[in-house]
Amino acid sequence: MTIRSTTAVRPAAVDLAFWLWLGALGAGLAEMLLRWEEAGPAGIVVRTGLYAVLALVMVRMRDGRNWARLTLAVGLGVLGTLSLIIEPIGWLLDGNDLGAAIERADLTALLVAGSRVLHLLCVLAATPLMFTGPAADYFKTTRTATQ
């Protein structure tokens, strides 16, 4: 039987990772709202539901659940990052001019780009924080008890 230790103190790195994940979630929510016409009502409902589930996973990660840490690392840290960068990289590989795009961008386009950059920075900071030093130990604080 595995019992989570109640004496484990949550490291600051885990708290910081939690807030960074929430920042990424907020940036994703902001992008969704900025692009609501593209998503349509059904897309907004689906994404809002997904964001709610991810928020719960983030809380479980903060509570020391390793499955939640791994879900965030793989789901958002790897797959989510790829989803954020594939479109812009493809756009650049198609020969588009970034400088020209910035010059003709409207406020919404600039805000969407800013939310993506913020989202990406939060994810790139949060992911390693969950696996280093005291944070890594925090997720291992289980003890085996026999009854």
C-alpha positions in Angstrom: 0.0 0.0 0.0 1.4 3.4 -1.0 0.6 6.3 1.2 1.6 9.9 0.4 3.6 11.5 3.2 1.7 14.3 4.9 5.0 15.8 6.1 6.3 16.7 2.7 6.7 20.4 2.3 5.8 21.7 -1.2 8.9 23.3 -2.7 8.8 26.8 -4.1 9.7 25.4 -7.5 6.4 23.4 -7.6 4.4 26.5 -6.6 6.2 28.5 -9.3 5.5 25.8 -11.9 1.9 25.8 -10.9 1.6 29.6 -11.4 3.4 29.4 -14.7 1.1 26.6 -15.9 -1.9 28.9 -14.9 -0.2 31.7 -16.8 0.0 29.4 -19.9 -3.6 28.5 -19.4 -4.6 32.2 -19.2 -2.6 33.0 -22.3 -4.4 30.2 -24.2 -7.7 31.4 -22.9 -6.8 34.9 -24.1 -5.9 33.7 -27.5 -9.2 31.7 -27.7 -11.2 34.8 -26.9 -9.2 36.9 -29.4 -9.9 34.3 -32.1 -13.5 33.4 -31.0 -14.9 33.9 -34.5 -12.5 31.3 -35.9 -13.3 28.8 -33.2 -17.1 29.2 -33.2 -19.4 28.3 -30.3 -18.6 24.6 -30.4 -14.9 25.2 -30.4 -15.2 27.5 -27.5 -17.2 25.0 -25.5 -14.7 22.2 -26.2 -11.6 24.4 -25.4 -13.2 25.8 -22.2 -13.9 22.2 -21.0 -10.3 21.2 -21.8 -9.0 24.2 -19.9 -11.1 23.3 -16.9 -9.7 19.7 -16.9 -6.2 21.1 -17.3 -6.7 23.4 -14.4 -7.7 20.4 -12.3 -4.6 18.5 -13.4 -2.5 21.6 -12.5 -3.9 21.5 -9.0 -3.2 17.8 -8.7 0.4 18.5 -9.8 0.8 21.1 -7.1 -0.5 18.5 -4.6 2.4 16.2 -5.6 0.6 13.8 -7.9 3.2 12.4 -10.3 0.7 11.4 -12.9 -0.4 15.1 -13.1 3.2 16.2 -13.5 3.8 13.7 -16.3 0.5 14.7 -18.0 1.5 18.3 -18.0 5.0 17.6 -19.2 4.0 15.4 -22.1 0.6 16.9 -22.9 1.4 20.6 -22.6 5.2 20.6 -22.4 5.7 18.5 -25.6 2.5 18.3 -27.5 1.2 21.7 -26.5 4.5 23.3 -27.4 4.5 21.7 -30.8 0.9 23.0 -31.4 2.1 26.5 -30.6 5.2 26.5 -32.9 4.1 24.3 -35.9 1.9 27.0 -37.5 4.4 29.8 -37.3 7.3 27.7 -38.4 5.3 26.4 -41.4 4.3 30.0 -42.2 8.0 31.0 -42.2 9.0 28.0 -44.2 6.4 28.9 -46.8 8.6 32.0 -47.5 6.5 34.6 -45.6 8.2 37.8 -44.4 7.9 38.3 -40.6 8.8 42.0 -40.8 6.1 42.6 -43.4 3.6 40.7 -41.4 4.4 42.7 -38.3 4.0 46.0 -40.2 0.6 45.1 -41.5 -0.7 43.3 -38.3 -3.7 44.7 -36.6 -4.1 44.9 -32.8 -5.8 41.5 -32.6 -3.0 39.8 -34.5 -0.4 41.4 -32.3 -2.3 40.4 -29.1 -2.6 36.8 -30.4 1.1 36.7 -31.1 1.9 38.1 -27.7 -0.4 35.6 -26.0 1.4 32.8 -27.9 4.8 34.0 -26.8 3.7 34.4 -23.2 2.1 30.9 -23.4 5.3 29.4 -24.8 7.5 31.1 -22.2 5.4 29.9 -19.3 5.4 26.3 -20.6 9.2 26.3 -21.2 9.8 27.6 -17.7 7.2 25.4 -15.9 8.2 22.1 -17.4 11.8 21.8 -16.1 10.8 23.3 -12.8 8.7 20.2 -12.0 11.7 17.9 -12.5 14.7 19.6 -10.8 16.0 19.5 -7.3 13.5 19.6 -4.5 10.6 19.5 -6.9 11.7 16.1 -8.2 12.0 14.8 -4.6 8.6 16.2 -3.8 7.0 13.9 -6.3 8.8 10.9 -4.8 7.7 11.5 -1.3 5.7 8.3 -0.8 6.3 5.6 1.7 5.4 2.0 1.8 3.4 0.9 4.8 2.3 -2.6 5.5 -0.9 -3.4 7.3 
